Structure formats: structure tokens, C-alpha cells
Amino acid sequence: MVKAHYALWARWYMRIDRRIDPMLLISALCFLFGASPAATLGPQSQSAIQSPPGTYRTSWVGNTFGGNGGENGFGYWVQDGADEIEVTPDGTVIAGVAWDEAGRCVGLYKDGQVNRLLLKAEGGDLPDSAWGWGTGNNAIAIRGDIIYVASTGKRLLRFVWKPGDINSARFRDARKMDAEAVGLAARGDTLAVVYPDAVELRSADDLNIIGKFPLSAGRDAAIATDGSLWVLAGNAVRHVSRTGKALGVSVPALERPTALSFDNRGRLLVCENGHRQQVLCFDISSASPRLVSAFGVKGGLRSGVPGLAAPNKLFALCGAGTDAAGNLTVAMSYGNGPNGNLILRSFTPSGKLRWEVMAAAFVDTFGFDPDSDGAVVYSRTAVFDLDLKQTTPGREWRARAFTLDPVGEPQDPRSRYGCSVILRHLQGRRLLYTIGQYAGGYRLYTFDEPRGYLAHEVAQIGESEQWAWDVDQKGGIWHGDAPGKTIRYYAFQGWTSDGKPKYNWQHPQTWPWPEGWDLIRRIKYDAATDTLYLTGYLAGQRVETWGVIGPTARRYDGWLAGKRALRWTNRDLPRDGNSDPKEGPLTPQALDIAGDYLFVGMVKPTQGKQRVHVLRLADGRYVGAFAPGDDVGGMAGWLDMPYALQAIKRRNGEYLILVEEDFRAKNLLYRWRPGS
């Protein structure tokens, strides 16, 4: 499968500037006359790539599994999201999604493990009909040894498997459909296919159409033992015959149902994703459905300490089902395909957690809580605790809380799009800043202090097609490619009486670009040293593509004090192994500073490895590079974001570097001890 992206990499361009770089001329004159007002460093060849001094190891945050287990088509990770799930009598959970970056669009889970061998629709034009070897989908169903998948490529797929063996599924055949299905259900000899405007009945054996009836706003269905159907249409659950005739029965008092199924005792399960945030169980043996139980704490994440995680605090419900023993599995995903995250929890009949797996990242970069010495990490949707005494990769992290409230704030863009996050503690309050895949500025979120974790958007600043942004340690916002070739600084000025951050958005401090810059792509300010770092393109340097940081980095000392002295220039930052002649090797995609070092992450692999390079802040010179280790399969995806890494230096001298890794749904965590 060719590495691709979900509505990404849509606007590529190349700009060639043939002017002579004045800094090159200045450097030559300085060499001739023995002057050195600022260090100007030469290129770093790929043959010179080396590990940094000391020791480092690769770990990860945000996925139960590290992504090892094989190349494309093989491996262990929880998929990016889920549209729905099915639970088999033996306890296997099958989750479907329209897009998983590495192709796990149909994932099989059992007893907390995930299948290594991915499902692939093979034959004819099927692999190109949908993402994930043709398996990207909005609906799945199970009947005995057959798995049904309604792909986004308008094909109805069948896989044969040995029930209970999550690595046994093999492609059998496919039929074309006239439209994309949004729901599937199988029972006995019938397969129900739900479209937004109709329900189609097919033979479960040969897939021939045996009936069809209209249904407005169709979303899901479940087939009863007598062959009738319970259908989810809009926000209503109704009982209909096989011909679509209304049977005069509906499930009462629902607000936002999302999925239907039958449990092992024949009772109807409804995922109520409204204010209740519960899985509701109805006895349907009488004329009117009767609620017999509600699983999960009423209110979900909003109950107790808002956002604090607990096994029975459910949210973002997208599916539920039981096995033959009555164990209940619940799926939670915010939606919008791979941006939704996925949490699967399996409970005993008495409600005790049996196992949990999760993926909390797509095109996302996590951020350290700067007051935690690296032990707390925030993501777009969650808060993680890191036990840094752990030495087994992937064992450091656990989810403490979830910050997205899909009930109270359903339009929060964090439920629909990935982003990078920065957390700051300012005058006793937390402020979360998010910036998206195409940069353009920040959205600002506050929390219900002192203990709440649900985040609420309170402000935003930004302009499209602008890439150079930063938030310093004091909450000041820097904009390096502001209109008119200027740098803007918005100082944090405190809090309003209603708990919103104060910035003077209309009157920032402003400076013209320092001499020599043709295009600034990134900005980084260190408030502790009053040092400004800029990257981009000097006059005459070729702009190879959009979004990258450029070949040049410069350090300026005493910026806010008014000195703004150029300390060093590195004109040849590392480049990746991109061999596209229209772009040439690409300059880094992302950067951060911590302690004594500058870290830069690359877009594409170099020598087969996705690398993060290290330079010294003192003089801009090259130190070495990290590459993914065996615990994550030695691989990582391209860096897709302009702010795709974040670093921190701990009090004990260890450096932690988080790196976006959307290929297998996590963030890499490099742990580096430089030594003496």
C-alpha cells in the first residue's frame, strides 16, 4: 500500500529565487579579513548522520501497542477510530473505520490483543476502491465465520475467518453496491444494508438482493430473532417489518442514539450518546420496550470531576455488544473517521473492567505540561501521566483524563481535526493552545479550575497561509510571518473576571524582519534567555515546497531587550531523503528547543529511517540524530505537521522528545541522556 494522507498534501508548489545570498558574501568577507560576527555553518551530508552522544531509546505515548510486528500490512496497533463495532459470541470485537493511516480499517480485538495480519480485499480493482486495501468502511457485520464489510468504495466485501482466531480472516468475494452504506446487520439468512434513504435486504449466503424499503435518515439496524428489524433513523429507534411496515413500536426518551445491537439474552442495546452517555438495555418481549438497565455513570465524562477518566465513565459512544457469556464491550470514538480516536473497553456482566485498548492520536502532536518535569502530557483530546521510572518502552503512559466534551460542545474542532498542543500554567490557571496541520494560528482553551479537565475554547488568533507561530514560557504568542514582513508579539496580560485570557490582539509589539530574510517559516522564543530563533529562507535560497521550515536557522540574543544581536547562522539545516526532482531533499518539517539543544524533525525518511536531528543552541552545530527503534518496528510515518515535535529537559538531565507518528496512531517518545 502506497503511503498516502487523509485529505492532505493537496497544494504543492515550487518557487526558485536566483539572487545571490548576501550572507554568503558577508561570510566570505569575514573569512578573508578574520572577522566572525556570527557563525555560518556548512551543510550536513547524509553520510555524516550519526547517533547523538550518550544513550537514547524509543518509546511511545497514546496507543496500547507500539506498531511493531511487521512492515505494511502487518503489525500491532489500535486503529485510528471506529464508526461501529460488532462483538462475536467468542468475545472477538470487530471495529470498522473509513480510514486508518496504515490500513487497519477493519480491526479484530480479543482479550486485549489486536490482529497482526490486516484484512485486505484482493482481486481486480478492489484494492483501489477504498483506503486500507479496499477495506475502508462505514459499516460491518458478522455472521458465524463470515465478516461483512460495506466499503466506502461502494462494495460489499466478505471475509472468511475461524471464529476466535483474530489472524485467520481471508478475503472471499465482493459485490458492487449503488451507494455507500452507513449500517449493516446480519442474522440467520439475512443481511440488512442501511443507506441514508433506504434499507436493503440481501441473502447472507449469495448477497443477492431480496427486498428493499425506504427509510429517511437511516443510520443503523439490528435484526430480531423473528426477522423483523429495529432501525435507527435520525434520533429515533423504531420497530419495522421486513417490508418496512411500521409496527407501531419505538424506543422512548432517546436523545442522541448512535448504534443498535442485541445482547446475549435477546435484549436491545442502544448507545445513548446524549447527556446520559450510557448503554441502555431494553426488554422488547412485550408491546412496549422497557428499560431494564443503563450501563455507565450517568453523565459520562461530565460526572464527578469533569473529564477525569474512570472505566464506567463513558463518552463518544459509537457501538456496544456482548459475547455469549454476557461480557459487554463498549466502543468510544469522536467520529470523523481517523480523527475520532478509539477506546475499547470490555466489562464482565457485573460491570468490572476486563480489558481496555486505545488509540489517541492521528495527525496529532502531544505537549508536555511544563510544570510536571515531563511526567504529564496533554493531547488534543486527553491527558496522560508518564511513569518515567519505567524502562519498558510503551509502559510509561496511562490516560488520566479526557478533555473533549462532545455533549456540551459538539462543534469543538478538536473532534474533527488533528492538531499540535501547547500547555502553559499562567497565574494559577491552565491555558491550552492548539495549532493545526496547516498552522495559521492558535485556538485557546481553558479548564474548569482547579481540578476539571474538560477544555473550553475561549479565543483564537490566526491568519491563513502563515506558518511561523510560537507560545513562549510566559504565554506570549509570537507570529513570525505576519503581514508586511513583520514579527508580532502578543504578551499575555492576565485573566478577565470571567476566566478568559487577556491579550491585546489589536496592538501587538511589532518589528520588521531582520536583514537578509526572504521568507520566515518558523519562530521560537526563549523567555528565559531573551533569545529568538528564526528559520526560513535567506535571499537567493530556493523554496522547495510549502510548509517546511527552510534551510536556514538564526539565533538572535537580547530580542525584547532591544539588542537583537545575531549570534549564529546555520544555512544548511539537515535534509531528508526525498528524491522528487521537483522538490529535491526537503528541509525539516518541525522544530523545538529544550535545554542546550535544537531538535528538528524531517518530513520523509533518510536512508530508510524517519529521523529527528539535534543541533547545539550555543552555536547551531550538528550533534546527531534519533531514529525509531525496534520496539516501534523501526518505522514511523512522515511528519505531516508544522509543529510535529515537542521537547523538554528534565531536572535529572534527561531529554524527552515527543514526535507525531500518525502512521500507526501514536506519538513517539525519545528518551535521551546526553551524558557528560
MITORTI-52924 format. One line per field, with one value per residue (C-alpha): x, y, z; residue in three letters. Coordinates in steps of 0.2 Angstrom, whole numbers, always signed. Layout:
BEGIN
x: (X  ...)
y: (Y  ...)
z: (Z  ...)
resn: (ala  ...)
***
This chain:
BEGIN
x: (+0  +7  +9  -5  -14  -32  -36  -18  -4  -16  -6  +12  +22  +40  +47  +65  +74  +91  +98  +114  +113  +121  +125  +136  +146  +147  +154  +167  +172  +173  +184  +196  +198  +197  +181  +167  +152  +141  +145  +139  +139  +140  +129  +127  +129  +118  +134  +138  +122  +126  +118  +120  +132  +126  +111  +93  +79  +62  +46  +28  +13  -5  -8  -9  +3  +19  +17  +30  +26  +30  +30  +15  +0  +7  +9  +1  -8  -25  -33  -37  -55  -71  -88  -96  -91  -98  -95  -95  -100  -82  -78  -69  -73  -73  -71  -73  -67  -67  -48  -34  -17  -8  -23  -31  -49  -56  -48  -50  -48  -49  -44  -35  -25  -26  -24  -6  -12  -23  -38  -36  -49  -39  -43  -47  -49  -54  -38  -41  -59  -56  -42  -34  -33  -51  -57  -61  -79  -94  -102  -98  -107  -103  -112  -103  -87  -91  -86  -96  -88  -98  -83  -83  -79  -97  -93  -100  -85  -85  -70  -70  -62  -60  -71  -59  -43  -41  -27  -37  -48  -46  -54  -68  -78  -86  -102  -104  -117  -126  -121  -111  -119  -120  -125  -125  -133  -133  -144  -149  -150  -152  -140  -148  -139  -143  -142  -146  -163  -167  -164  -159  -161  -149  -146  -132  -127  -126  -128  -142  -155  -171  -180  -179  -189  -187  -180  -177  -161  -156  -141  -141  -151  -152  -162  -173  -175  -191  -183  -191  -179  -176  -170  -161  -167  -161  -163  -177  -177  -192  -198  -202  -206  -195  -205  -203  -220  -220  -225  -231  -217  -202  -190  -195  -185  -169  -159  -144  -144  -129  -129  -140  -137  -144  -136  -134  -151  -160  -162  -160  -144  -144  -129  -136  -124  -134  -132  -134  -119  -124  -128  -146  -154  -172  -183  -193  -203  -219  -228  -218  -199  -195  -178  -171  -153  -141  -123  -111  -111  -125  -117  -101  -86  -96  -100  -89  -73  -76  -65  -57  -56  -64  -69  -88  -87  -92  -92  -92  -102  -102  -105  -108  -111  -110  -102  -110  -105  -113  -97  -100  -88  -91  -83  -80  -74  -77  -81  -74  -65  -47  -48  -60  -48  -54  -56  -62  -67  -73  -83  -89  -108  -106  -98  -79  -67  -59  -48  -45  -36  -35  -28  -27  -18  -20  -12  -8  +7  +6  +13  +22  +15  +30  +27  +27  +46  +40  +28  +12  +7  -8  -15  -29  -42  -33  -21  -8  +3  +20  +29  +47  +54  +48  +61  +50  +45  +27  +24  +27  +10  -8  -23  -28  -42  -51  -53  -65  -84  -94  -111  -108  -98  -102  -94  -77  -65  -54  -67  -65  -46  -29  -18  -2  -5  +5  +1  +5  +2  -2  -6  -13  -23  -20  -21  -21  -16  -19  -12  -17  -9  -8  -3  -12  -13  -20  -36  -35  -44  -47  -51  -63  -51  -44  -47  -58  -51  -64  -57  -67  -62  -61  -51  -42  -29  -24  -22  -22  -6  +5  +17  +28  +20  +25  +20  +34  +35  +26  +11  +17  +11  +24  +19  +35  +27  +15  +9  +21  +36  +35  +36  +22  +22  +6  +10  -1  -9  -18  -36  -53  -65  -74  -59  -53  -35  -31  -21  -21  -25  -26  -9  +5  +23  +30  +47  +52  +61  +79  +91  +94  +77  +67  +54  +52  +44  +46  +49  +54  +57  +65  +59  +72  +87  +78  +83  +74  +76  +71  +71  +66  +75  +88  +88  +93  +88  +76  +59  +57  +39  +26  +26  +43  +55  +68  +87  +92  +91  +97  +99  +96  +101  +93  +77  +65  +79  +82  +99  +94  +111  +114  +124  +125  +118  +116  +112  +111  +100  +98  +88  +78  +79  +65  +71  +57  +66  +53  +57  +74  +78  +66  +72  +64  +46  +46  +57  +58  +71  +75  +90  +105  +98  +88  +78  +72  +61  +61  +46  +52  +64  +83  +92  +76  +73  +62  +74  +75  +91  +99  +109  +118  +109  +126  +132  +120  +132  +126  +126  +117  +100  +87  +78  +64  +69  +64  +50  +40  +45  +60  +47  +37  +26  +30  +29  +13  +13  +22  +23  +26  +38  +40  +54  +58  +74  +70  +79  +89  +97  +86  +78  +61  +55  +38  +36  +20  +18  +1  +6  +2  -8  +3  +17  +35  +44  +63  +72  +89  +103  +117  +130  +144)
y: (+0  +17  +29  +42  +55  +59  +75  +80  +86  +95  +111  +108  +122  +127  +144  +147  +163  +166  +181  +179  +176  +192  +181  +171  +186  +193  +176  +176  +193  +189  +174  +185  +198  +187  +193  +182  +192  +176  +158  +152  +134  +122  +108  +91  +77  +61  +51  +61  +56  +49  +45  +59  +57  +47  +35  +36  +24  +24  +23  +30  +38  +36  +19  +2  -5  +2  -3  -16  -33  -31  -19  -13  -25  -32  -26  -22  -5  +1  +9  +27  +27  +17  +20  +5  -12  -30  -42  -61  -75  -79  -62  -55  -37  -31  -12  -3  +14  +23  +27  +21  +28  +11  +2  -6  -1  -17  -22  -38  -37  -51  -51  -35  -41  -35  -44  -44  -49  -35  -38  -35  -35  -43  -45  -35  -16  -19  -13  +4  +6  +12  +15  +1  -12  -8  -11  +7  +7  +14  -2  -20  -36  -53  -70  -86  -87  -73  -55  -42  -25  -11  -2  +17  +11  +5  -13  -26  -37  -54  -62  -80  -82  -95  -88  -83  -83  -64  -68  -80  -68  -71  -61  -71  -61  -44  -36  -19  -8  +8  +19  +19  +10  +18  +2  -17  -31  -50  -63  -80  -80  -61  -46  -29  -15  +3  +18  +36  +34  +15  -2  -16  -34  -47  -65  -68  -83  -76  -57  -56  -43  -50  -34  -15  -2  +17  +24  +43  +47  +29  +26  +8  -8  -24  -39  -48  -67  -66  -57  -40  -25  -12  +3  +19  +34  +51  +51  +38  +19  +10  -7  -12  -27  -35  -24  -8  -8  +2  -10  +4  +2  +14  +16  +30  +45  +44  +60  +55  +37  +31  +12  -4  -22  -37  -44  -62  -63  -55  -38  -22  -12  +7  +18  +34  +47  +62  +69  +52  +44  +26  +10  +7  -11  -13  -28  -29  -45  -35  -22  -8  -8  -7  +0  -14  -7  +8  +4  +18  +33  +45  +60  +51  +62  +77  +67  +69  +78  +84  +74  +63  +45  +30  +14  +17  +35  +33  +45  +47  +31  +23  +4  -9  -28  -43  -61  -77  -75  -58  -48  -31  -22  -3  +7  +26  +37  +55  +52  +60  +44  +43  +59  +51  +41  +24  +17  -1  -7  -24  -27  -43  -45  -37  -21  -25  -19  -34  -25  -9  -4  +14  +25  +43  +51  +53  +69  +75  +81  +80  +93  +92  +100  +111  +111  +92  +88  +78  +67  +74  +75  +84  +79  +86  +75  +68  +70  +56  +53  +46  +35  +39  +26  +13  +6  -5  +5  +10  +6  +24  +31  +29  +40  +51  +62  +66  +85  +85  +87  +80  +83  +101  +107  +96  +109  +109  +107  +95  +82  +84  +88  +84  +97  +101  +107  +118  +119  +134  +137  +156  +164  +149  +143  +132  +138  +125  +131  +121  +124  +113  +104  +120  +131  +148  +152  +146  +141  +144  +133  +135  +122  +122  +125  +119  +101  +100  +93  +97  +111  +126  +136  +155  +164  +162  +171  +167  +170  +158  +154  +159  +146  +154  +154  +151  +152  +156  +151  +166  +163  +176  +172  +176  +177  +177  +179  +192  +204  +216  +205  +208  +199  +202  +198  +197  +197  +188  +201  +191  +185  +193  +192  +178  +167  +172  +176  +194  +198  +215  +207  +224  +231  +219  +223  +223  +223  +221  +205  +206  +209  +195  +186  +182  +171  +166  +150  +146  +157  +151  +162  +158  +169  +163  +170  +183  +173  +172  +159  +161  +148  +150  +156  +169  +179  +168  +152  +140  +137  +118  +116  +123  +121  +116  +126  +131  +128  +142  +145  +160  +165  +182  +187  +201  +202  +210  +220  +229  +222  +209  +203  +189  +176  +162  +157  +139  +140  +121  +113  +94  +87  +71  +58  +64  +61  +70  +81  +95  +97  +89  +84  +93  +104  +99  +100  +104  +111  +114  +119  +112  +114  +115  +109  +112  +97  +97  +83  +78  +76  +60  +46  +47  +31  +22  +30  +44  +55  +69  +79  +88  +104  +114  +130  +138  +138  +129  +115  +97  +84  +69  +61  +49  +36  +24  +8  -10  -8  +3  -8  +3  +14  +30  +39  +56  +71  +79  +94  +111  +108  +89  +88  +95  +93  +96  +94  +86  +91  +75  +80  +68  +75  +69  +72  +69  +66  +65  +47  +46  +30  +19  +31  +37  +49  +43  +47  +48  +47  +54  +56  +65  +61  +72)
z: (+0  -5  +9  +7  +18  +23  +13  +15  +4  -8  -13  -18  -26  -30  -30  -37  -32  -41  -31  -23  -4  +4  +20  +9  +3  +21  +27  +13  +18  +36  +32  +21  +35  +50  +57  +64  +69  +68  +65  +47  +46  +31  +25  +34  +22  +24  +26  +41  +51  +67  +84  +97  +111  +126  +125  +119  +117  +108  +117  +113  +120  +115  +108  +118  +105  +98  +80  +79  +71  +53  +38  +28  +30  +47  +64  +81  +84  +89  +73  +72  +75  +73  +65  +74  +81  +81  +96  +92  +104  +107  +113  +97  +94  +76  +73  +56  +51  +34  +36  +46  +40  +40  +33  +48  +43  +50  +66  +76  +95  +108  +127  +124  +109  +91  +75  +67  +49  +41  +31  +13  -1  -15  -34  -48  -45  -26  -18  -26  -22  -4  +8  +18  +3  -1  +16  +22  +28  +37  +42  +46  +52  +57  +55  +61  +50  +38  +41  +30  +26  +17  +10  +6  -12  -13  -12  -1  +5  +13  +23  +30  +47  +60  +75  +89  +79  +75  +62  +52  +41  +22  +8  +0  -13  -16  -24  -30  -22  -29  -14  +2  +16  +33  +43  +42  +52  +49  +57  +50  +31  +30  +28  +31  +22  +28  +17  +22  +12  +12  +19  +8  +12  +4  +6  +18  +8  -10  -7  -19  -16  -8  -3  +0  +8  +10  +27  +29  +39  +41  +52  +59  +61  +71  +66  +79  +80  +71  +56  +60  +61  +74  +64  +69  +59  +64  +83  +83  +86  +78  +75  +57  +47  +34  +21  +31  +38  +55  +69  +80  +92  +96  +110  +121  +128  +117  +114  +103  +99  +89  +87  +90  +94  +103  +119  +123  +131  +116  +124  +113  +117  +112  +113  +120  +116  +123  +140  +148  +140  +144  +135  +138  +138  +134  +136  +120  +123  +127  +117  +123  +125  +144  +150  +162  +164  +160  +160  +164  +176  +171  +163  +157  +157  +164  +180  +196  +192  +174  +162  +174  +167  +175  +167  +169  +163  +145  +131  +112  +111  +94  +97  +110  +111  +121  +119  +124  +142  +144  +144  +137  +125  +123  +109  +110  +96  +92  +74  +58  +53  +59  +69  +81  +92  +98  +116  +118  +135  +139  +155  +165  +167  +184  +177  +181  +168  +159  +147  +138  +122  +114  +101  +105  +90  +71  +64  +82  +92  +111  +123  +140  +155  +158  +177  +178  +174  +159  +169  +162  +143  +135  +118  +108  +117  +133  +147  +151  +166  +162  +175  +169  +181  +169  +157  +146  +130  +130  +148  +154  +150  +156  +152  +167  +159  +143  +138  +124  +129  +114  +123  +129  +115  +100  +87  +95  +81  +91  +87  +69  +66  +72  +80  +90  +108  +120  +138  +149  +168  +169  +186  +193  +178  +163  +146  +131  +114  +98  +81  +65  +51  +41  +55  +53  +72  +88  +97  +115  +128  +147  +160  +175  +188  +200  +196  +180  +164  +151  +139  +133  +118  +123  +110  +94  +83  +66  +48  +34  +24  +39  +46  +59  +77  +95  +113  +125  +143  +149  +137  +125  +107  +93  +75  +63  +46  +49  +35  +29  +33  +51  +68  +80  +99  +109  +128  +140  +151  +164  +166  +164  +178  +169  +167  +149  +145  +141  +125  +116  +99  +90  +96  +97  +98  +80  +72  +54  +48  +52  +37  +25  +26  +11  +19  +38  +41  +60  +75  +93  +108  +124  +138  +150  +139  +129  +113  +97  +84  +66  +52  +33  +18  +15  -1  -15  -7  -16  -8  -11  -5  +6  +25  +29  +40  +27  +26  +37  +56  +65  +83  +90  +108  +118  +107  +119  +127  +111  +107  +94  +91  +78  +86  +73  +57  +50  +32  +28  +40  +38  +23  +21  +8  -4  -21  -30  -43  -41  -23  -20  -2  +9  +24  +41  +45  +63  +77  +96  +108  +126  +137  +126  +110  +95  +88  +70  +63  +45  +33  +24  +28  +26  +22  +26  +43  +49  +59  +71  +71  +85  +85  +98  +103  +108  +90  +79  +75  +71  +86  +79  +75  +83  +73  +78  +87  +86  +99  +87  +72  +67  +57  +58  +46  +38  +49  +42  +54  +55  +74  +74  +89  +107  +118  +137  +148  +164  +181  +180  +163  +153  +137  +132  +114  +108  +89  +78  +72  +63  +53  +67  +78  +92  +97  +98  +114  +113  +129  +128  +141  +133  +146  +151)
resn: (met  val  lys  ala  his  tyr  ala  leu  trp  ala  arg  trp  tyr  met  arg  ile  asp  arg  arg  ile  asp  pro  met  leu  leu  ile  ser  ala  leu  cys  phe  leu  phe  gly  ala  ser  pro  ala  ala  thr  leu  gly  pro  gln  ser  gln  ser  ala  ile  gln  ser  pro  pro  gly  thr  tyr  arg  thr  ser  trp  val  gly  asn  thr  phe  gly  gly  asn  gly  gly  glu  asn  gly  phe  gly  tyr  trp  val  gln  asp  gly  ala  asp  glu  ile  glu  val  thr  pro  asp  gly  thr  val  ile  ala  gly  val  ala  trp  asp  glu  ala  gly  arg  cys  val  gly  leu  tyr  lys  asp  gly  gln  val  asn  arg  leu  leu  leu  lys  ala  glu  gly  gly  asp  leu  pro  asp  ser  ala  trp  gly  trp  gly  thr  gly  asn  asn  ala  ile  ala  ile  arg  gly  asp  ile  ile  tyr  val  ala  ser  thr  gly  lys  arg  leu  leu  arg  phe  val  trp  lys  pro  gly  asp  ile  asn  ser  ala  arg  phe  arg  asp  ala  arg  lys  met  asp  ala  glu  ala  val  gly  leu  ala  ala  arg  gly  asp  thr  leu  ala  val  val  tyr  pro  asp  ala  val  glu  leu  arg  ser  ala  asp  asp  leu  asn  ile  ile  gly  lys  phe  pro  leu  ser  ala  gly  arg  asp  ala  ala  ile  ala  thr  asp  gly  ser  leu  trp  val  leu  ala  gly  asn  ala  val  arg  his  val  ser  arg  thr  gly  lys  ala  leu  gly  val  ser  val  pro  ala  leu  glu  arg  pro  thr  ala  leu  ser  phe  asp  asn  arg  gly  arg  leu  leu  val  cys  glu  asn  gly  his  arg  gln  gln  val  leu  cys  phe  asp  ile  ser  ser  ala  ser  pro  arg  leu  val  ser  ala  phe  gly  val  lys  gly  gly  leu  arg  ser  gly  val  pro  gly  leu  ala  ala  pro  asn  lys  leu  phe  ala  leu  cys  gly  ala  gly  thr  asp  ala  ala  gly  asn  leu  thr  val  ala  met  ser  tyr  gly  asn  gly  pro  asn  gly  asn  leu  ile  leu  arg  ser  phe  thr  pro  ser  gly  lys  leu  arg  trp  glu  val  met  ala  ala  ala  phe  val  asp  thr  phe  gly  phe  asp  pro  asp  ser  asp  gly  ala  val  val  tyr  ser  arg  thr  ala  val  phe  asp  leu  asp  leu  lys  gln  thr  thr  pro  gly  arg  glu  trp  arg  ala  arg  ala  phe  thr  leu  asp  pro  val  gly  glu  pro  gln  asp  pro  arg  ser  arg  tyr  gly  cys  ser  val  ile  leu  arg  his  leu  gln  gly  arg  arg  leu  leu  tyr  thr  ile  gly  gln  tyr  ala  gly  gly  tyr  arg  leu  tyr  thr  phe  asp  glu  pro  arg  gly  tyr  leu  ala  his  glu  val  ala  gln  ile  gly  glu  ser  glu  gln  trp  ala  trp  asp  val  asp  gln  lys  gly  gly  ile  trp  his  gly  asp  ala  pro  gly  lys  thr  ile  arg  tyr  tyr  ala  phe  gln  gly  trp  thr  ser  asp  gly  lys  pro  lys  tyr  asn  trp  gln  his  pro  gln  thr  trp  pro  trp  pro  glu  gly  trp  asp  leu  ile  arg  arg  ile  lys  tyr  asp  ala  ala  thr  asp  thr  leu  tyr  leu  thr  gly  tyr  leu  ala  gly  gln  arg  val  glu  thr  trp  gly  val  ile  gly  pro  thr  ala  arg  arg  tyr  asp  gly  trp  leu  ala  gly  lys  arg  ala  leu  arg  trp  thr  asn  arg  asp  leu  pro  arg  asp  gly  asn  ser  asp  pro  lys  glu  gly  pro  leu  thr  pro  gln  ala  leu  asp  ile  ala  gly  asp  tyr  leu  phe  val  gly  met  val  lys  pro  thr  gln  gly  lys  gln  arg  val  his  val  leu  arg  leu  ala  asp  gly  arg  tyr  val  gly  ala  phe  ala  pro  gly  asp  asp  val  gly  gly  met  ala  gly  trp  leu  asp  met  pro  tyr  ala  leu  gln  ala  ile  lys  arg  arg  asn  gly  glu  tyr  leu  ile  leu  val  glu  glu  asp  phe  arg  ala  lys  asn  leu  leu  tyr  arg  trp  arg  pro  gly  ser)
***
